[in-house]
Amino acid sequence: MQVFINKNSYELDAGATLLDAIEAIGAKPPFAAAVNTQFVPQARYAEHLLQVQDQIDIISPVTGG
C-alpha cells in the first residue's frame, strides 16, 4: 500500500503499522510521529495500523538559537 512519509511516497505491505513505516526510513530517536496530523504516542507505534494514502510525519527536534 502507498503511504507518504515526510511527503515522500513509500510502498509498505498491507497491514503495516506506524513502526513499520518508521523502520522503513531508518529514523533514529529522538523524534515524534503523527499520522494524518494526529500525534501518535511512542507506546502505540507497533499497534497503529496504517491505511492507504496515510500522511506520516516523523519530526526530529531542532536545537540551537
mmCIF file of the N, C-alpha and C atoms, coordinates in Angstrom:
data_MODEL
# 
_entry.id   MODEL 
# 
loop_
_atom_site.group_PDB 
_atom_site.id 
_atom_site.type_symbol 
_atom_site.label_atom_id 
_atom_site.label_alt_id 
_atom_site.label_comp_id 
_atom_site.label_asym_id 
_atom_site.label_entity_id 
_atom_site.label_seq_id 
_atom_site.pdbx_PDB_ins_code 
_atom_site.Cartn_x 
_atom_site.Cartn_y 
_atom_site.Cartn_z 
_atom_site.occupancy 
_atom_site.B_iso_or_equiv 
_atom_site.pdbx_formal_charge 
_atom_site.auth_seq_id 
_atom_site.auth_comp_id 
_atom_site.auth_asym_id 
_atom_site.auth_atom_id 
_atom_site.pdbx_PDB_model_num 
ATOM 1   N N  . MET A 1 1  ? 0.850  -1.179 0.000  1.00 0.00 ? 1  MET A N  1 
ATOM 2   C CA . MET A 1 1  ? 0.000  0.000  0.000  1.00 0.00 ? 1  MET A CA 1 
ATOM 3   C C  . MET A 1 1  ? 0.889  1.233  0.000  1.00 0.00 ? 1  MET A C  1 
ATOM 4   N N  . GLN A 1 2  ? 0.401  2.271  -0.608 1.00 0.00 ? 2  GLN A N  1 
ATOM 5   C CA . GLN A 1 2  ? 1.164  3.509  -0.700 1.00 0.00 ? 2  GLN A CA 1 
ATOM 6   C C  . GLN A 1 2  ? 0.829  4.414  0.477  1.00 0.00 ? 2  GLN A C  1 
ATOM 7   N N  . VAL A 1 3  ? 1.891  4.898  1.138  1.00 0.00 ? 3  VAL A N  1 
ATOM 8   C CA . VAL A 1 3  ? 1.758  5.911  2.182  1.00 0.00 ? 3  VAL A CA 1 
ATOM 9   C C  . VAL A 1 3  ? 2.773  7.007  1.888  1.00 0.00 ? 3  VAL A C  1 
ATOM 10  N N  . PHE A 1 4  ? 2.637  8.114  2.579  1.00 0.00 ? 4  PHE A N  1 
ATOM 11  C CA . PHE A 1 4  ? 3.581  9.215  2.410  1.00 0.00 ? 4  PHE A CA 1 
ATOM 12  C C  . PHE A 1 4  ? 4.251  9.482  3.752  1.00 0.00 ? 4  PHE A C  1 
ATOM 13  N N  . ILE A 1 5  ? 5.575  9.427  3.747  1.00 0.00 ? 5  ILE A N  1 
ATOM 14  C CA . ILE A 1 5  ? 6.350  9.697  4.954  1.00 0.00 ? 5  ILE A CA 1 
ATOM 15  C C  . ILE A 1 5  ? 7.163  10.951 4.693  1.00 0.00 ? 5  ILE A C  1 
ATOM 16  N N  . ASN A 1 6  ? 6.897  11.975 5.483  1.00 0.00 ? 6  ASN A N  1 
ATOM 17  C CA . ASN A 1 6  ? 7.540  13.278 5.280  1.00 0.00 ? 6  ASN A CA 1 
ATOM 18  C C  . ASN A 1 6  ? 7.424  13.719 3.823  1.00 0.00 ? 6  ASN A C  1 
ATOM 19  N N  . LYS A 1 7  ? 6.236  13.530 3.263  1.00 0.00 ? 7  LYS A N  1 
ATOM 20  C CA . LYS A 1 7  ? 5.851  13.939 1.905  1.00 0.00 ? 7  LYS A CA 1 
ATOM 21  C C  . LYS A 1 7  ? 6.480  13.112 0.784  1.00 0.00 ? 7  LYS A C  1 
ATOM 22  N N  . ASN A 1 8  ? 7.185  12.029 1.134  1.00 0.00 ? 8  ASN A N  1 
ATOM 23  C CA . ASN A 1 8  ? 7.751  11.128 0.129  1.00 0.00 ? 8  ASN A CA 1 
ATOM 24  C C  . ASN A 1 8  ? 6.926  9.853  0.087  1.00 0.00 ? 8  ASN A C  1 
ATOM 25  N N  . SER A 1 9  ? 6.685  9.358  -1.111 1.00 0.00 ? 9  SER A N  1 
ATOM 26  C CA . SER A 1 9  ? 5.881  8.159  -1.289 1.00 0.00 ? 9  SER A CA 1 
ATOM 27  C C  . SER A 1 9  ? 6.681  6.904  -0.948 1.00 0.00 ? 9  SER A C  1 
ATOM 28  N N  . TYR A 1 10 ? 6.044  5.994  -0.197 1.00 0.00 ? 10 TYR A N  1 
ATOM 29  C CA . TYR A 1 10 ? 6.640  4.706  0.157  1.00 0.00 ? 10 TYR A CA 1 
ATOM 30  C C  . TYR A 1 10 ? 5.604  3.622  -0.066 1.00 0.00 ? 10 TYR A C  1 
ATOM 31  N N  . GLU A 1 11 ? 6.071  2.451  -0.423 1.00 0.00 ? 11 GLU A N  1 
ATOM 32  C CA . GLU A 1 11 ? 5.205  1.294  -0.597 1.00 0.00 ? 11 GLU A CA 1 
ATOM 33  C C  . GLU A 1 11 ? 5.454  0.358  0.580  1.00 0.00 ? 11 GLU A C  1 
ATOM 34  N N  . LEU A 1 12 ? 4.422  0.116  1.377  1.00 0.00 ? 12 LEU A N  1 
ATOM 35  C CA . LEU A 1 12 ? 4.507  -0.784 2.522  1.00 0.00 ? 12 LEU A CA 1 
ATOM 36  C C  . LEU A 1 12 ? 3.537  -1.935 2.326  1.00 0.00 ? 12 LEU A C  1 
ATOM 37  N N  . ASP A 1 13 ? 3.785  -3.029 3.021  1.00 0.00 ? 13 ASP A N  1 
ATOM 38  C CA . ASP A 1 13 ? 2.889  -4.179 2.953  1.00 0.00 ? 13 ASP A CA 1 
ATOM 39  C C  . ASP A 1 13 ? 1.536  -3.845 3.568  1.00 0.00 ? 13 ASP A C  1 
ATOM 40  N N  . ALA A 1 14 ? 0.490  -4.474 3.072  1.00 0.00 ? 14 ALA A N  1 
ATOM 41  C CA . ALA A 1 14 ? -0.835 -4.316 3.670  1.00 0.00 ? 14 ALA A CA 1 
ATOM 42  C C  . ALA A 1 14 ? -0.747 -4.738 5.126  1.00 0.00 ? 14 ALA A C  1 
ATOM 43  N N  . GLY A 1 15 ? -1.430 -4.029 5.991  1.00 0.00 ? 15 GLY A N  1 
ATOM 44  C CA . GLY A 1 15 ? -1.391 -4.327 7.415  1.00 0.00 ? 15 GLY A CA 1 
ATOM 45  C C  . GLY A 1 15 ? -0.194 -3.729 8.134  1.00 0.00 ? 15 GLY A C  1 
ATOM 46  N N  . ALA A 1 16 ? 0.547  -2.851 7.447  1.00 0.00 ? 16 ALA A N  1 
ATOM 47  C CA . ALA A 1 16 ? 1.723  -2.226 8.053  1.00 0.00 ? 16 ALA A CA 1 
ATOM 48  C C  . ALA A 1 16 ? 1.312  -1.309 9.195  1.00 0.00 ? 16 ALA A C  1 
ATOM 49  N N  . THR A 1 17 ? 2.216  -1.178 10.158 1.00 0.00 ? 17 THR A N  1 
ATOM 50  C CA . THR A 1 17 ? 1.987  -0.304 11.302 1.00 0.00 ? 17 THR A CA 1 
ATOM 51  C C  . THR A 1 17 ? 2.879  0.929  11.194 1.00 0.00 ? 17 THR A C  1 
ATOM 52  N N  . LEU A 1 18 ? 2.643  1.868  12.077 1.00 0.00 ? 18 LEU A N  1 
ATOM 53  C CA . LEU A 1 18 ? 3.494  3.049  12.117 1.00 0.00 ? 18 LEU A CA 1 
ATOM 54  C C  . LEU A 1 18 ? 4.940  2.647  12.390 1.00 0.00 ? 18 LEU A C  1 
ATOM 55  N N  . LEU A 1 19 ? 5.162  1.652  13.218 1.00 0.00 ? 19 LEU A N  1 
ATOM 56  C CA . LEU A 1 19 ? 6.521  1.180  13.484 1.00 0.00 ? 19 LEU A CA 1 
ATOM 57  C C  . LEU A 1 19 ? 7.179  0.686  12.197 1.00 0.00 ? 19 LEU A C  1 
ATOM 58  N N  . ASP A 1 20 ? 6.441  -0.001 11.343 1.00 0.00 ? 20 ASP A N  1 
ATOM 59  C CA . ASP A 1 20 ? 6.985  -0.453 10.053 1.00 0.00 ? 20 ASP A CA 1 
ATOM 60  C C  . ASP A 1 20 ? 7.411  0.739  9.205  1.00 0.00 ? 20 ASP A C  1 
ATOM 61  N N  . ALA A 1 21 ? 6.625  1.785  9.202  1.00 0.00 ? 21 ALA A N  1 
ATOM 62  C CA . ALA A 1 21 ? 6.957  2.986  8.426  1.00 0.00 ? 21 ALA A CA 1 
ATOM 63  C C  . ALA A 1 21 ? 8.215  3.646  8.973  1.00 0.00 ? 21 ALA A C  1 
ATOM 64  N N  . ILE A 1 22 ? 8.316  3.731  10.284 1.00 0.00 ? 22 ILE A N  1 
ATOM 65  C CA . ILE A 1 22 ? 9.491  4.334  10.919 1.00 0.00 ? 22 ILE A CA 1 
ATOM 66  C C  . ILE A 1 22 ? 10.738 3.534  10.567 1.00 0.00 ? 22 ILE A C  1 
ATOM 67  N N  . GLU A 1 23 ? 10.631 2.226  10.623 1.00 0.00 ? 23 GLU A N  1 
ATOM 68  C CA . GLU A 1 23 ? 11.769 1.367  10.277 1.00 0.00 ? 23 GLU A CA 1 
ATOM 69  C C  . GLU A 1 23 ? 12.119 1.478  8.799  1.00 0.00 ? 23 GLU A C  1 
ATOM 70  N N  . ALA A 1 24 ? 11.127 1.706  7.951  1.00 0.00 ? 24 ALA A N  1 
ATOM 71  C CA . ALA A 1 24 ? 11.369 1.807  6.504  1.00 0.00 ? 24 ALA A CA 1 
ATOM 72  C C  . ALA A 1 24 ? 12.281 2.981  6.166  1.00 0.00 ? 24 ALA A C  1 
ATOM 73  N N  . ILE A 1 25 ? 12.212 4.050  6.964  1.00 0.00 ? 25 ILE A N  1 
ATOM 74  C CA . ILE A 1 25 ? 13.073 5.200  6.668  1.00 0.00 ? 25 ILE A CA 1 
ATOM 75  C C  . ILE A 1 25 ? 14.298 5.252  7.575  1.00 0.00 ? 25 ILE A C  1 
ATOM 76  N N  . GLY A 1 26 ? 14.401 4.302  8.505  1.00 0.00 ? 26 GLY A N  1 
ATOM 77  C CA . GLY A 1 26 ? 15.569 4.256  9.375  1.00 0.00 ? 26 GLY A CA 1 
ATOM 78  C C  . GLY A 1 26 ? 15.662 5.420  10.347 1.00 0.00 ? 26 GLY A C  1 
ATOM 79  N N  . ALA A 1 27 ? 14.526 5.913  10.815 1.00 0.00 ? 27 ALA A N  1 
ATOM 80  C CA . ALA A 1 27 ? 14.518 7.047  11.750 1.00 0.00 ? 27 ALA A CA 1 
ATOM 81  C C  . ALA A 1 27 ? 15.198 6.654  13.056 1.00 0.00 ? 27 ALA A C  1 
ATOM 82  N N  . LYS A 1 28 ? 16.016 7.559  13.566 1.00 0.00 ? 28 LYS A N  1 
ATOM 83  C CA . LYS A 1 28 ? 16.722 7.355  14.827 1.00 0.00 ? 28 LYS A CA 1 
ATOM 84  C C  . LYS A 1 28 ? 16.178 8.331  15.871 1.00 0.00 ? 28 LYS A C  1 
ATOM 85  N N  . PRO A 1 29 ? 15.904 7.841  17.091 1.00 0.00 ? 29 PRO A N  1 
ATOM 86  C CA . PRO A 1 29 ? 15.408 8.726  18.145 1.00 0.00 ? 29 PRO A CA 1 
ATOM 87  C C  . PRO A 1 29 ? 16.417 9.817  18.465 1.00 0.00 ? 29 PRO A C  1 
ATOM 88  N N  . PRO A 1 30 ? 15.971 10.937 18.955 1.00 0.00 ? 30 PRO A N  1 
ATOM 89  C CA . PRO A 1 30 ? 14.592 11.265 19.338 1.00 0.00 ? 30 PRO A CA 1 
ATOM 90  C C  . PRO A 1 30 ? 13.793 11.804 18.157 1.00 0.00 ? 30 PRO A C  1 
ATOM 91  N N  . PHE A 1 31 ? 12.526 11.486 18.130 1.00 0.00 ? 31 PHE A N  1 
ATOM 92  C CA . PHE A 1 31 ? 11.597 12.026 17.138 1.00 0.00 ? 31 PHE A CA 1 
ATOM 93  C C  . PHE A 1 31 ? 10.176 11.853 17.654 1.00 0.00 ? 31 PHE A C  1 
ATOM 94  N N  . ALA A 1 32 ? 9.263  12.562 17.044 1.00 0.00 ? 32 ALA A N  1 
ATOM 95  C CA . ALA A 1 32 ? 7.833  12.403 17.306 1.00 0.00 ? 32 ALA A CA 1 
ATOM 96  C C  . ALA A 1 32 ? 7.191  11.963 15.997 1.00 0.00 ? 32 ALA A C  1 
ATOM 97  N N  . ALA A 1 33 ? 6.057  11.298 16.084 1.00 0.00 ? 33 ALA A N  1 
ATOM 98  C CA . ALA A 1 33 ? 5.376  10.818 14.886 1.00 0.00 ? 33 ALA A CA 1 
ATOM 99  C C  . ALA A 1 33 ? 3.905  11.216 14.910 1.00 0.00 ? 33 ALA A C  1 
ATOM 100 N N  . ALA A 1 34 ? 3.414  11.545 13.726 1.00 0.00 ? 34 ALA A N  1 
ATOM 101 C CA . ALA A 1 34 ? 2.000  11.872 13.559 1.00 0.00 ? 34 ALA A CA 1 
ATOM 102 C C  . ALA A 1 34 ? 1.495  11.193 12.292 1.00 0.00 ? 34 ALA A C  1 
ATOM 103 N N  . VAL A 1 35 ? 0.254  10.767 12.334 1.00 0.00 ? 35 VAL A N  1 
ATOM 104 C CA . VAL A 1 35 ? -0.405 10.189 11.161 1.00 0.00 ? 35 VAL A CA 1 
ATOM 105 C C  . VAL A 1 35 ? -1.611 11.056 10.864 1.00 0.00 ? 35 VAL A C  1 
ATOM 106 N N  . ASN A 1 36 ? -1.634 11.598 9.655  1.00 0.00 ? 36 ASN A N  1 
ATOM 107 C CA . ASN A 1 36 ? -2.725 12.493 9.244  1.00 0.00 ? 36 ASN A CA 1 
ATOM 108 C C  . ASN A 1 36 ? -2.906 13.625 10.254 1.00 0.00 ? 36 ASN A C  1 
ATOM 109 N N  . THR A 1 37 ? -1.795 14.210 10.657 1.00 0.00 ? 37 THR A N  1 
ATOM 110 C CA . THR A 1 37 ? -1.667 15.346 11.581 1.00 0.00 ? 37 THR A CA 1 
ATOM 111 C C  . THR A 1 37 ? -2.043 15.019 13.030 1.00 0.00 ? 37 THR A C  1 
ATOM 112 N N  . GLN A 1 38 ? -2.284 13.770 13.345 1.00 0.00 ? 38 GLN A N  1 
ATOM 113 C CA . GLN A 1 38 ? -2.623 13.372 14.716 1.00 0.00 ? 38 GLN A CA 1 
ATOM 114 C C  . GLN A 1 38 ? -1.412 12.705 15.365 1.00 0.00 ? 38 GLN A C  1 
ATOM 115 N N  . PHE A 1 39 ? -0.927 13.277 16.477 1.00 0.00 ? 39 PHE A N  1 
ATOM 116 C CA . PHE A 1 39 ? 0.200  12.727 17.218 1.00 0.00 ? 39 PHE A CA 1 
ATOM 117 C C  . PHE A 1 39 ? -0.103 11.297 17.648 1.00 0.00 ? 39 PHE A C  1 
ATOM 118 N N  . VAL A 1 40 ? 0.895  10.420 17.514 1.00 0.00 ? 40 VAL A N  1 
ATOM 119 C CA . VAL A 1 40 ? 0.772  9.038  17.977 1.00 0.00 ? 40 VAL A CA 1 
ATOM 120 C C  . VAL A 1 40 ? 1.851  8.818  19.037 1.00 0.00 ? 40 VAL A C  1 
ATOM 121 N N  . PRO A 1 41 ? 1.478  8.445  20.258 1.00 0.00 ? 41 PRO A N  1 
ATOM 122 C CA . PRO A 1 41 ? 2.478  8.195  21.297 1.00 0.00 ? 41 PRO A CA 1 
ATOM 123 C C  . PRO A 1 41 ? 3.379  7.019  20.923 1.00 0.00 ? 41 PRO A C  1 
ATOM 124 N N  . GLN A 1 42 ? 4.627  7.081  21.351 1.00 0.00 ? 42 GLN A N  1 
ATOM 125 C CA . GLN A 1 42 ? 5.596  6.033  21.026 1.00 0.00 ? 42 GLN A CA 1 
ATOM 126 C C  . GLN A 1 42 ? 5.091  4.647  21.433 1.00 0.00 ? 42 GLN A C  1 
ATOM 127 N N  . ALA A 1 43 ? 4.403  4.541  22.532 1.00 0.00 ? 43 ALA A N  1 
ATOM 128 C CA . ALA A 1 43 ? 3.899  3.251  23.009 1.00 0.00 ? 43 ALA A CA 1 
ATOM 129 C C  . ALA A 1 43 ? 2.892  2.618  22.045 1.00 0.00 ? 43 ALA A C  1 
ATOM 130 N N  . ARG A 1 44 ? 2.359  3.406  21.109 1.00 0.00 ? 44 ARG A N  1 
ATOM 131 C CA . ARG A 1 44 ? 1.345  2.888  20.174 1.00 0.00 ? 44 ARG A CA 1 
ATOM 132 C C  . ARG A 1 44 ? 1.867  2.656  18.758 1.00 0.00 ? 44 ARG A C  1 
ATOM 133 N N  . TYR A 1 45 ? 3.147  2.932  18.509 1.00 0.00 ? 45 TYR A N  1 
ATOM 134 C CA . TYR A 1 45 ? 3.698  2.778  17.152 1.00 0.00 ? 45 TYR A CA 1 
ATOM 135 C C  . TYR A 1 45 ? 3.441  1.385  16.585 1.00 0.00 ? 45 TYR A C  1 
ATOM 136 N N  . ALA A 1 46 ? 3.667  0.345  17.377 1.00 0.00 ? 46 ALA A N  1 
ATOM 137 C CA . ALA A 1 46 ? 3.559  -1.034 16.886 1.00 0.00 ? 46 ALA A CA 1 
ATOM 138 C C  . ALA A 1 46 ? 2.123  -1.478 16.662 1.00 0.00 ? 46 ALA A C  1 
ATOM 139 N N  . GLU A 1 47 ? 1.165  -0.784 17.252 1.00 0.00 ? 47 GLU A N  1 
ATOM 140 C CA . GLU A 1 47 ? -0.234 -1.190 17.095 1.00 0.00 ? 47 GLU A CA 1 
ATOM 141 C C  . GLU A 1 47 ? -1.048 -0.257 16.209 1.00 0.00 ? 47 GLU A C  1 
ATOM 142 N N  . HIS A 1 48 ? -0.460 0.869  15.815 1.00 0.00 ? 48 HIS A N  1 
ATOM 143 C CA . HIS A 1 48 ? -1.192 1.837  14.988 1.00 0.00 ? 48 HIS A CA 1 
ATOM 144 C C  . HIS A 1 48 ? -1.151 1.377  13.526 1.00 0.00 ? 48 HIS A C  1 
ATOM 145 N N  . LEU A 1 49 ? -2.259 0.809  13.060 1.00 0.00 ? 49 LEU A N  1 
ATOM 146 C CA . LEU A 1 49 ? -2.342 0.315  11.687 1.00 0.00 ? 49 LEU A CA 1 
ATOM 147 C C  . LEU A 1 49 ? -2.468 1.483  10.710 1.00 0.00 ? 49 LEU A C  1 
ATOM 148 N N  . LEU A 1 50 ? -1.751 1.376  9.615  1.00 0.00 ? 50 LEU A N  1 
ATOM 149 C CA . LEU A 1 50 ? -1.791 2.405  8.580  1.00 0.00 ? 50 LEU A CA 1 
ATOM 150 C C  . LEU A 1 50 ? -2.815 2.056  7.518  1.00 0.00 ? 50 LEU A C  1 
ATOM 151 N N  . GLN A 1 51 ? -3.299 3.092  6.843  1.00 0.00 ? 51 GLN A N  1 
ATOM 152 C CA . GLN A 1 51 ? -4.248 2.940  5.744  1.00 0.00 ? 51 GLN A CA 1 
ATOM 153 C C  . GLN A 1 51 ? -3.610 3.503  4.475  1.00 0.00 ? 51 GLN A C  1 
ATOM 154 N N  . VAL A 1 52 ? -4.112 3.068  3.333  1.00 0.00 ? 52 VAL A N  1 
ATOM 155 C CA . VAL A 1 52 ? -3.633 3.573  2.048  1.00 0.00 ? 52 VAL A CA 1 
ATOM 156 C C  . VAL A 1 52 ? -3.725 5.098  2.036  1.00 0.00 ? 52 VAL A C  1 
ATOM 157 N N  . GLN A 1 53 ? -2.674 5.741  1.552  1.00 0.00 ? 53 GLN A N  1 
ATOM 158 C CA . GLN A 1 53 ? -2.588 7.191  1.408  1.00 0.00 ? 53 GLN A CA 1 
ATOM 159 C C  . GLN A 1 53 ? -2.401 7.946  2.721  1.00 0.00 ? 53 GLN A C  1 
ATOM 160 N N  . ASP A 1 54 ? -2.129 7.253  3.830  1.00 0.00 ? 54 ASP A N  1 
ATOM 161 C CA . ASP A 1 54 ? -1.869 7.971  5.080  1.00 0.00 ? 54 ASP A CA 1 
ATOM 162 C C  . ASP A 1 54 ? -0.677 8.898  4.907  1.00 0.00 ? 54 ASP A C  1 
ATOM 163 N N  . GLN A 1 55 ? -0.758 10.032 5.586  1.00 0.00 ? 55 GLN A N  1 
ATOM 164 C CA . GLN A 1 55 ? 0.316  11.029 5.596  1.00 0.00 ? 55 GLN A CA 1 
ATOM 165 C C  . GLN A 1 55 ? 1.011  10.912 6.955  1.00 0.00 ? 55 GLN A C  1 
ATOM 166 N N  . ILE A 1 56 ? 2.258  10.489 6.941  1.00 0.00 ? 56 ILE A N  1 
ATOM 167 C CA . ILE A 1 56 ? 3.017  10.264 8.171  1.00 0.00 ? 56 ILE A CA 1 
ATOM 168 C C  . ILE A 1 56 ? 4.102  11.324 8.267  1.00 0.00 ? 56 ILE A C  1 
ATOM 169 N N  . ASP A 1 57 ? 4.200  11.937 9.426  1.00 0.00 ? 57 ASP A N  1 
ATOM 170 C CA . ASP A 1 57 ? 5.244  12.919 9.671  1.00 0.00 ? 57 ASP A CA 1 
ATOM 171 C C  . ASP A 1 57 ? 6.131  12.409 10.799 1.00 0.00 ? 57 ASP A C  1 
ATOM 172 N N  . ILE A 1 58 ? 7.427  12.324 10.534 1.00 0.00 ? 58 ILE A N  1 
ATOM 173 C CA . ILE A 1 58 ? 8.431  11.966 11.525 1.00 0.00 ? 58 ILE A CA 1 
ATOM 174 C C  . ILE A 1 58 ? 9.230  13.242 11.763 1.00 0.00 ? 58 ILE A C  1 
ATOM 175 N N  . ILE A 1 59 ? 9.138  13.768 12.971 1.00 0.00 ? 59 ILE A N  1 
ATOM 176 C CA . ILE A 1 59 ? 9.692  15.078 13.267 1.00 0.00 ? 59 ILE A CA 1 
ATOM 177 C C  . ILE A 1 59 ? 10.766 14.962 14.335 1.00 0.00 ? 59 ILE A C  1 
ATOM 178 N N  . SER A 1 60 ? 11.971 15.403 14.002 1.00 0.00 ? 60 SER A N  1 
ATOM 179 C CA . SER A 1 60 ? 13.089 15.412 14.946 1.00 0.00 ? 60 SER A CA 1 
ATOM 180 C C  . SER A 1 60 ? 13.219 16.795 15.555 1.00 0.00 ? 60 SER A C  1 
ATOM 181 N N  . PRO A 1 61 ? 13.608 16.852 16.832 1.00 0.00 ? 61 PRO A N  1 
ATOM 182 C CA . PRO A 1 61 ? 13.784 18.170 17.452 1.00 0.00 ? 61 PRO A CA 1 
ATOM 183 C C  . PRO A 1 61 ? 14.976 18.903 16.847 1.00 0.00 ? 61 PRO A C  1 
ATOM 184 N N  . VAL A 1 62 ? 14.876 20.217 16.863 1.00 0.00 ? 62 VAL A N  1 
ATOM 185 C CA . VAL A 1 62 ? 15.955 21.057 16.352 1.00 0.00 ? 62 VAL A CA 1 
ATOM 186 C C  . VAL A 1 62 ? 16.472 21.875 17.537 1.00 0.00 ? 62 VAL A C  1 
ATOM 187 N N  . THR A 1 63 ? 17.782 21.859 17.706 1.00 0.00 ? 63 THR A N  1 
ATOM 188 C CA . THR A 1 63 ? 18.374 22.631 18.788 1.00 0.00 ? 63 THR A CA 1 
ATOM 189 C C  . THR A 1 63 ? 19.094 23.848 18.235 1.00 0.00 ? 63 THR A C  1 
ATOM 190 N N  . GLY A 1 64 ? 19.362 24.760 19.107 1.00 0.00 ? 64 GLY A N  1 
ATOM 191 C CA . GLY A 1 64 ? 20.085 25.947 18.679 1.00 0.00 ? 64 GLY A CA 1 
ATOM 192 C C  . GLY A 1 64 ? 19.249 27.200 18.893 1.00 0.00 ? 64 GLY A C  1 
ATOM 193 N N  . GLY A 1 65 ? 19.799 28.305 18.509 1.00 0.00 ? 65 GLY A N  1 
ATOM 194 C CA . GLY A 1 65 ? 19.064 29.532 18.754 1.00 0.00 ? 65 GLY A CA 1 
ATOM 195 C C  . GLY A 1 65 ? 19.166 30.409 17.622 1.00 0.00 ? 65 GLY A C  1 
# 
